[in-house]
């Protein structure tokens, strides 16, 4: 008999912060030494770290594993180091902006995450689940930034803008979201202006103007194909 587990939707440290027809996004905050419950992932998910620290995952005994796809910009030496750390210590040291993808729809996984008690601060992660698409839209041909992850469902781009840069040509029809990794992003719609900062989610549409307020704003764009 295996240990009890819950679906990720019901795991108390995975708090939903955004949902639309294409994405469900949750935030997981693990203080030093804290562990999640064993929980099941069954949707394809993009993960991004908003803070650094050491963490390990423990798969439930006698359950299958799920492949991990690292962002394209992670160099071979870093990949080797991550593999070495996991083999030797069972954990890895992640950095802010660490990005990876798990195809859990085809490879459901049951595991728990454990933050090292040696961490000075809590580890904060965003999980961005890709939901079944319900419609298709025409998309802009011009897209900015570097492609980090690409599947038959989504394209994930990493973008760094300069001061007062206006973001345009990213997508058409609101079929994507942006995650602010650092800096401050301003959204102007009609006469209203709102600001988004690290960890905030922006549902993109072509009726608003997006401007970087700081000298540098780092963004992650997830675009539904």
LODREN-139112 format. One record per residue: residue in one letter; chain; x, y, z of N, C-alpha, C, O in turn. Coordinates in steps of 0.1 Angstrom, whole numbers. Layout:
(vexmar A A (X Y Z) (X Y Z) (X Y Z) (X Y Z))
...
***
This chain:
(vexmar X A (8 -12 0) (0 0 0) (9 12 0) (18 14 8))
(vexmar X A (6 22 -9) (14 34 -10) (9 44 0) (-2 43 5))
(vexmar X A (18 54 3) (14 65 12) (3 73 5) (1 73 -7))
(vexmar X A (-5 80 14) (-16 88 8) (-10 101 1) (1 105 4))
(vexmar X A (-18 106 -9) (-13 118 -16) (-26 126 -20) (-37 121 -19))
(vexmar X A (-23 138 -24) (-34 147 -29) (-30 152 -43) (-19 151 -47))
(vexmar X A (-40 156 -50) (-37 163 -63) (-31 176 -60) (-33 182 -49))
(vexmar X A (-23 181 -69) (-16 194 -67) (-26 205 -64) (-22 215 -57))
(vexmar X A (-38 205 -70) (-48 215 -67) (-52 216 -52) (-56 226 -48))
(vexmar X A (-50 205 -45) (-54 204 -31) (-42 205 -21) (-44 205 -9))
(vexmar X A (-30 206 -27) (-18 206 -18) (-17 220 -12) (-17 230 -19))
(vexmar X A (-17 222 1) (-18 235 8) (-7 245 5) (-10 257 6))
(vexmar X A (5 240 1) (16 250 -2) (16 254 -16) (24 263 -20))
(vexmar X A (7 248 -25) (6 252 -39) (-7 261 -40) (-18 255 -41))
(vexmar X A (-5 274 -39) (-17 283 -39) (-20 289 -52) (-11 296 -58))
(vexmar X A (-32 286 -58) (-35 292 -71) (-36 307 -70) (-42 313 -61))
(vexmar X A (-29 314 -80) (-30 328 -81) (-35 334 -94) (-38 346 -95))
(vexmar X A (-37 325 -103) (-43 329 -116) (-48 317 -124) (-43 306 -123))
(vexmar X A (-59 320 -131) (-65 309 -140) (-73 316 -151) (-81 325 -148))
(vexmar X A (-71 311 -163) (-80 315 -174) (-82 302 -182) (-80 291 -177))
(vexmar X A (-87 303 -194) (-90 291 -202) (-78 284 -207) (-79 272 -211))
(vexmar X A (-66 290 -206) (-54 284 -211) (-44 280 -201) (-36 271 -203))
(vexmar X A (-44 287 -189) (-33 285 -179) (-39 285 -165) (-49 292 -162))
(vexmar X A (-34 276 -157) (-36 277 -142) (-22 279 -136) (-13 271 -138))
(vexmar X A (-21 289 -128) (-8 293 -122) (-9 292 -107) (-18 298 -101))
(vexmar X A (0 286 -100) (1 285 -86) (15 290 -81) (25 289 -88))
(vexmar X A (15 294 -69) (27 298 -62) (30 289 -51) (21 286 -42))
(vexmar X A (42 283 -50) (46 275 -39) (58 281 -31) (68 285 -37))
(vexmar X A (56 284 -19) (66 290 -10) (70 280 1) (62 276 9))
(vexmar X A (83 276 1) (88 266 10) (99 273 19) (109 276 14))
(vexmar X A (95 274 32) (105 279 41) (116 269 44) (113 257 41))
(vexmar X A (127 273 49) (138 263 52) (133 251 60) (127 253 70))
(vexmar X A (136 239 55) (133 227 61) (118 222 59) (115 212 64))
(vexmar X A (110 230 52) (96 226 50) (94 217 38) (102 218 28))
(vexmar X A (85 208 40) (82 198 29) (67 200 25) (58 202 34))
(vexmar X A (64 198 13) (50 197 8) (45 183 12) (52 174 15))
(vexmar X A (31 181 10) (26 168 10) (30 160 -3) (34 167 -12))
(vexmar X A (29 147 -2) (30 140 -15) (18 144 -23) (6 144 -19))
(vexmar X A (20 148 -36) (10 153 -44) (12 149 -59) (23 146 -63))
(vexmar X A (1 149 -66) (2 144 -80) (0 155 -90) (-8 164 -89))
(vexmar X A (9 155 -100) (8 164 -112) (4 156 -124) (9 146 -127))
(vexmar X A (-7 161 -130) (-12 154 -142) (-14 164 -154) (-21 160 -164))
(vexmar X A (-9 176 -153) (-10 186 -164) (4 190 -168) (13 191 -159))
(vexmar X A (7 193 -181) (20 198 -185) (22 211 -178) (13 220 -178))
(vexmar X A (34 213 -172) (37 224 -164) (50 230 -166) (60 223 -167))
(vexmar X A (51 243 -167) (63 251 -168) (66 256 -154) (57 262 -147))
(vexmar X A (78 255 -149) (82 260 -136) (92 270 -137) (101 269 -145))
(vexmar X A (91 281 -128) (102 291 -128) (104 295 -113) (94 297 -106))
(vexmar X A (117 296 -109) (120 300 -96) (121 315 -94) (127 322 -103))
(vexmar X A (114 320 -84) (115 335 -81) (125 338 -71) (128 349 -68))
(vexmar X A (131 328 -64) (142 330 -55) (151 317 -55) (148 307 -61))
(vexmar X A (163 319 -49) (172 308 -50) (172 300 -37) (167 304 -27))
(vexmar X A (179 288 -38) (180 280 -26) (182 265 -30) (182 262 -42))
(vexmar X A (184 257 -20) (186 242 -23) (172 235 -20) (166 237 -10))
(vexmar X A (169 226 -29) (156 219 -28) (158 205 -34) (167 202 -43))
(vexmar X A (150 196 -29) (150 182 -35) (136 177 -36) (127 182 -30))
(vexmar X A (134 168 -45) (121 162 -47) (122 147 -44) (132 141 -48))
(vexmar X A (112 142 -38) (111 128 -34) (99 121 -41) (88 125 -38))
(vexmar X A (102 112 -50) (91 106 -57) (85 95 -48) (92 88 -41))
(vexmar X A (72 93 -48) (66 83 -40) (70 69 -45) (71 67 -57))
(vexmar X A (73 61 -36) (78 47 -39) (68 40 -48) (56 41 -47))
(vexmar X A (74 32 -58) (66 24 -67) (57 32 -76) (47 27 -81))
(vexmar X A (61 45 -79) (53 53 -88) (62 57 -99) (74 59 -97))
(vexmar X A (57 60 -111) (66 64 -123) (72 78 -122) (66 86 -114))
(vexmar X A (82 80 -129) (88 93 -129) (83 101 -141) (77 96 -150))
(vexmar X A (87 114 -141) (83 123 -153) (96 130 -158) (104 134 -149))
(vexmar X A (98 130 -171) (110 137 -176) (110 152 -172) (100 158 -170))
(vexmar X A (122 157 -171) (124 172 -168) (131 178 -180) (142 173 -184))
(vexmar X A (125 188 -186) (131 195 -198) (136 209 -193) (128 217 -189))
(vexmar X A (149 211 -193) (155 223 -189) (155 234 -200) (154 230 -211))
(vexmar X A (155 246 -196) (155 257 -205) (167 257 -214) (177 252 -210))
(vexmar X A (165 261 -227) (176 260 -237) (188 267 -233) (199 264 -236))
(vexmar X A (187 278 -225) (198 287 -222) (207 281 -211) (217 287 -208))
(vexmar X A (202 271 -204) (210 265 -194) (222 257 -201) (220 248 -208))
(vexmar X A (234 261 -198) (246 256 -205) (249 242 -200) (244 237 -190))
(vexmar X A (257 235 -208) (261 222 -205) (268 220 -192) (265 211 -184))
(vexmar X A (278 230 -188) (284 229 -175) (273 230 -164) (275 223 -154))
(vexmar X A (263 238 -165) (253 240 -155) (245 227 -154) (241 222 -143))
(vexmar X A (242 221 -166) (234 209 -166) (242 198 -159) (236 190 -151))
(vexmar X A (255 197 -162) (263 187 -156) (263 189 -141) (262 179 -133))
(vexmar X A (265 201 -136) (265 204 -122) (252 200 -115) (252 195 -104))
(vexmar X A (241 203 -121) (228 200 -116) (227 184 -114) (222 179 -104))
(vexmar X A (231 177 -125) (231 163 -124) (240 157 -113) (236 148 -106))
(vexmar X A (252 163 -112) (261 159 -102) (256 161 -88) (256 152 -79))
(vexmar X A (250 173 -86) (244 176 -73) (233 167 -69) (233 162 -58))
(vexmar X A (224 164 -79) (213 155 -76) (218 141 -73) (212 134 -64))
(vexmar X A (228 136 -80) (233 123 -78) (240 121 -65) (238 111 -58))
(vexmar X A (248 131 -61) (256 130 -49) (248 134 -36) (249 127 -26))
(vexmar X A (240 145 -37) (233 150 -25) (218 147 -25) (212 148 -15))
(vexmar X A (213 144 -37) (198 142 -38) (190 155 -39) (178 154 -40))
(vexmar X A (197 166 -39) (191 179 -41) (199 187 -51) (210 184 -55))
(vexmar X A (193 198 -55) (199 208 -64) (198 222 -58) (189 225 -51))
(vexmar X A (208 230 -62) (207 244 -58) (202 252 -70) (209 253 -81))
(vexmar X A (190 258 -69) (184 266 -80) (187 281 -78) (189 285 -67))
(vexmar X A (186 288 -88) (188 302 -88) (175 310 -93) (166 303 -99))
(vexmar X A (174 323 -90) (163 330 -95) (162 330 -110) (172 333 -117))
(vexmar X A (151 326 -115) (149 325 -130) (151 311 -135) (149 309 -147))
(vexmar X A (155 302 -126) (157 288 -131) (144 283 -137) (133 284 -131))
(vexmar X A (144 277 -149) (133 275 -157) (133 260 -162) (143 256 -168))
(vexmar X A (122 253 -161) (121 239 -166) (107 236 -169) (98 243 -165))
(vexmar X A (105 224 -176) (92 220 -180) (90 205 -177) (100 197 -179))
(vexmar X A (78 201 -173) (76 187 -170) (63 183 -178) (52 188 -175))
(vexmar X A (64 173 -187) (52 169 -195) (43 159 -186) (42 147 -190))
(vexmar X A (37 164 -176) (30 155 -166) (17 150 -171) (11 141 -165))
(vexmar X A (12 155 -182) (0 150 -188) (2 136 -193) (-6 127 -190))
(vexmar X A (13 133 -200) (16 120 -204) (24 112 -194) (24 99 -195))
(vexmar X A (30 119 -184) (38 112 -174) (34 117 -160) (42 124 -154))
(vexmar X A (22 114 -156) (18 118 -142) (28 114 -132) (33 103 -132))
(vexmar X A (31 123 -123) (41 120 -112) (35 124 -99) (28 133 -97))
(vexmar X A (39 116 -89) (35 118 -75) (48 120 -67) (56 111 -66))
(vexmar X A (50 132 -61) (62 135 -54) (59 145 -43) (48 150 -42))
(vexmar X A (70 148 -36) (69 160 -27) (82 168 -28) (92 162 -32))
(vexmar X A (81 180 -25) (93 189 -25) (97 193 -11) (89 195 -2))
(vexmar X A (110 193 -9) (116 196 4) (127 206 3) (136 205 -5))
(vexmar X A (125 217 10) (135 228 10) (145 225 21) (142 221 32))
(vexmar X A (158 227 17) (169 225 27) (168 234 39) (164 246 38))
(vexmar X A (170 228 51) (170 236 63) (182 246 64) (182 255 72))
(vexmar X A (191 245 55) (203 254 54) (200 267 46) (208 276 47))
(vexmar X A (189 267 39) (185 279 31) (183 291 41) (178 289 52))
(vexmar X A (187 302 36) (186 315 45) (172 320 43) (167 327 52))
(vexmar X A (166 318 32) (153 324 29) (144 313 23) (148 302 19))
(vexmar X A (131 316 22) (121 307 16) (124 306 1) (128 316 -5))
(vexmar X A (121 294 -4) (122 292 -19) (108 295 -24) (98 290 -19))
(vexmar X A (107 302 -35) (95 306 -41) (95 301 -56) (103 305 -63))
(vexmar X A (85 293 -59) (84 288 -73) (70 291 -78) (60 291 -71))
(vexmar X A (69 293 -91) (56 294 -98) (55 281 -107) (64 277 -114))
(vexmar X A (43 275 -106) (40 264 -115) (29 269 -125) (19 274 -121))
(vexmar X A (32 268 -138) (23 273 -148) (17 261 -156) (24 256 -165))
(vexmar X A (5 257 -153) (-1 245 -159) (-7 249 -172) (-14 259 -173))
(vexmar X A (-5 241 -183) (-12 244 -195) (-25 236 -196) (-25 224 -195))
(vexmar X A (-36 243 -197) (-49 237 -198) (-53 234 -212) (-47 240 -222))
(vexmar X A (-62 225 -215) (-66 222 -229) (-71 234 -236) (-80 241 -230))
(vexmar X A (-66 237 -247) (-70 249 -255) (-84 248 -260) (-88 237 -265))
(vexmar X A (-92 258 -258) (-106 258 -263) (-109 266 -275) (-120 265 -281))
(vexmar X A (-99 273 -280) (-101 281 -292) (-87 284 -298) (-77 282 -292))
(vexmar X A (-87 288 -311) (-75 292 -318) (-76 307 -322) (-87 312 -325))
(vexmar X A (-65 314 -322) (-65 328 -326) (-53 330 -336) (-44 323 -336))
(vexmar X A (-55 341 -343) (-44 345 -352) (-33 352 -343) (-36 359 -334))
(vexmar X A (-21 349 -346) (-10 354 -338) (0 363 -346) (1 362 -358))
(vexmar X A (5 373 -340) (15 382 -346) (27 373 -351) (31 364 -344))
(vexmar X A (32 376 -363) (44 369 -368) (57 373 -360) (66 365 -358))
(vexmar X A (57 386 -356) (69 391 -350) (68 388 -335) (58 392 -328))
(vexmar X A (78 382 -329) (79 379 -315) (93 382 -310) (103 380 -317))
(vexmar X A (93 388 -298) (106 392 -292) (111 381 -282) (104 372 -278))
(vexmar X A (124 382 -279) (130 374 -269) (135 361 -274) (134 357 -285))
(vexmar X A (141 354 -264) (148 341 -267) (138 329 -263) (132 329 -252))
(vexmar X A (136 320 -273) (128 308 -270) (136 299 -260) (147 294 -263))
(vexmar X A (130 296 -248) (136 288 -238) (130 273 -238) (137 264 -237))
(vexmar X A (117 272 -240) (110 260 -240) (99 260 -251) (92 270 -253))
(vexmar X A (98 249 -259) (88 249 -270) (83 235 -271) (90 225 -272))
(vexmar X A (70 234 -271) (63 221 -272) (52 223 -283) (51 234 -289))
(vexmar X A (44 213 -285) (33 214 -295) (22 222 -290) (12 225 -297))
(vexmar X A (22 226 -276) (12 234 -270) (16 248 -268) (8 257 -270))
(vexmar X A (28 250 -264) (32 264 -259) (46 267 -264) (54 259 -268))
(vexmar X A (49 280 -264) (62 286 -266) (65 295 -254) (58 304 -251))
(vexmar X A (77 293 -248) (81 301 -237) (93 309 -241) (103 304 -245))
(vexmar X A (91 323 -240) (102 332 -243) (106 340 -231) (98 344 -223))
(vexmar X A (119 342 -231) (126 350 -220) (129 364 -227) (136 365 -237))
(vexmar X A (125 375 -220) (126 388 -226) (132 397 -215) (127 397 -204))
(vexmar X A (142 405 -219) (148 416 -210) (146 429 -218) (152 430 -229))
(vexmar X A (139 438 -212) (137 451 -218) (145 462 -212) (149 461 -200))
(vexmar X A (147 473 -219) (153 485 -214) (143 494 -208) (131 492 -209))
(vexmar X A (148 505 -202) (139 515 -196) (130 521 -207) (134 525 -218))
(vexmar X A (117 522 -203) (106 528 -211) (104 521 -224) (98 526 -233))
(vexmar X A (108 509 -225) (106 501 -237) (91 497 -238) (84 495 -228))
(vexmar X A (85 498 -250) (71 494 -252) (71 480 -258) (77 478 -268))
(vexmar X A (64 471 -252) (63 458 -257) (52 457 -267) (40 460 -264))
(vexmar X A (55 452 -279) (45 450 -289) (49 438 -297) (60 434 -297))
(vexmar X A (39 434 -305) (41 422 -314) (44 409 -307) (50 400 -312))
(vexmar X A (39 408 -294) (41 396 -287) (31 385 -290) (34 374 -292))
(vexmar X A (18 389 -290) (8 380 -294) (-5 387 -296) (-6 399 -293))
(vexmar X A (-14 381 -302) (-27 387 -306) (-38 378 -299) (-38 366 -300))
(vexmar X A (-48 385 -293) (-60 379 -289) (-60 374 -275) (-69 366 -271))
(vexmar X A (-50 378 -266) (-50 374 -252) (-48 359 -250) (-52 354 -239))
(vexmar X A (-41 352 -259) (-38 338 -257) (-25 335 -251) (-17 327 -255))
(vexmar X A (-21 343 -240) (-9 341 -234) (-8 349 -221) (-16 357 -218))
(vexmar X A (2 346 -213) (5 353 -201) (20 357 -200) (28 350 -206))
(vexmar X A (22 367 -192) (36 370 -189) (38 370 -174) (30 373 -166))
(vexmar X A (50 365 -170) (54 365 -156) (65 375 -154) (75 375 -162))
(vexmar X A (64 384 -145) (74 394 -142) (85 387 -133) (82 384 -122))
(vexmar X A (97 386 -138) (108 380 -131) (116 390 -122) (121 387 -112))
(vexmar X A (117 402 -128) (123 413 -120) (120 426 -126) (116 427 -138))
(vexmar X A (121 437 -118) (117 450 -123) (102 453 -122) (95 445 -116))
(vexmar X A (98 464 -128) (84 468 -127) (79 471 -141) (85 478 -149))
(vexmar X A (67 465 -144) (61 466 -157) (48 475 -155) (41 472 -145))
(vexmar X A (46 484 -163) (34 493 -163) (24 489 -174) (28 487 -185))
(vexmar X A (12 488 -170) (1 485 -180) (-8 497 -181) (-13 502 -171))
(vexmar X A (-10 502 -193) (-19 513 -195) (-31 509 -204) (-29 504 -215))
(vexmar X A (-42 510 -198) (-55 507 -206) (-64 519 -204) (-68 522 -193))
(vexmar X A (-67 526 -216) (-75 538 -215) (-68 548 -206) (-56 552 -209))
(vexmar X A (-74 553 -195) (-68 563 -187) (-62 556 -174) (-58 564 -165))
(vexmar X A (-63 543 -173) (-58 537 -161) (-44 531 -163) (-41 525 -173))
(vexmar X A (-36 532 -152) (-23 526 -152) (-21 518 -140) (-23 523 -129))
(vexmar X A (-16 506 -142) (-13 497 -130) (1 492 -132) (6 491 -143))
(vexmar X A (7 488 -120) (21 483 -120) (21 469 -116) (14 464 -107))
(vexmar X A (30 462 -122) (33 448 -119) (48 446 -115) (56 452 -122))
(vexmar X A (50 438 -105) (64 436 -101) (67 421 -100) (59 413 -104))
(vexmar X A (79 418 -94) (83 404 -94) (73 394 -89) (67 396 -78))
(vexmar X A (71 384 -97) (61 373 -93) (47 376 -98) (38 367 -97))
(vexmar X A (44 388 -103) (31 391 -108) (28 385 -121) (37 383 -129))
(vexmar X A (15 382 -124) (11 376 -137) (3 386 -145) (-5 394 -139))
(vexmar X A (6 387 -158) (-1 396 -166) (-8 388 -178) (-1 381 -185))
(vexmar X A (-21 389 -179) (-28 383 -190) (-27 392 -202) (-33 403 -202))
(vexmar X A (-20 388 -212) (-17 397 -223) (-29 398 -233) (-36 388 -235))
(vexmar X A (-31 410 -237) (-41 413 -248) (-36 425 -256) (-27 432 -251))
(vexmar X A (-42 427 -268) (-36 438 -276) (-44 451 -274) (-44 459 -283))
(vexmar X A (-52 452 -263) (-59 464 -261) (-52 473 -250) (-56 484 -247))
(vexmar X A (-40 468 -245) (-33 475 -235) (-19 478 -240) (-14 472 -249))
(vexmar X A (-12 488 -234) (2 491 -237) (10 487 -225) (7 490 -213))
(vexmar X A (21 480 -228) (30 475 -217) (43 482 -218) (50 482 -229))
(vexmar X A (47 489 -207) (60 497 -207) (68 493 -195) (63 491 -184))
(vexmar X A (81 491 -197) (90 488 -186) (93 501 -179) (98 511 -185))
(vexmar X A (90 501 -166) (92 514 -158) (107 515 -153) (112 526 -151))
(vexmar X A (113 503 -150) (127 503 -145) (137 503 -156) (134 502 -168))
(vexmar X A (150 504 -152) (160 504 -162) (160 491 -169) (164 490 -181))
(vexmar X A (156 480 -162) (156 467 -169) (144 459 -163) (143 458 -151))
(vexmar X A (136 453 -171) (125 445 -167) (127 431 -174) (129 430 -186))
(vexmar X A (127 420 -165) (128 407 -170) (115 400 -170) (108 399 -160))
(vexmar X A (111 394 -182) (98 388 -183) (99 374 -189) (108 371 -196))
(vexmar X A (89 366 -186) (87 353 -192) (74 353 -199) (63 355 -193))
(vexmar X A (74 351 -212) (61 350 -220) (58 336 -223) (66 328 -227))
(vexmar X A (45 332 -220) (40 319 -223) (29 320 -233) (19 326 -230))
(vexmar X A (31 316 -245) (22 318 -256) (16 305 -261) (23 295 -264))
(vexmar X A (3 304 -261) (-4 292 -265) (-4 291 -281) (-6 301 -287))
(vexmar X A (0 280 -286) (1 278 -300) (-13 276 -306) (-14 275 -319))
***
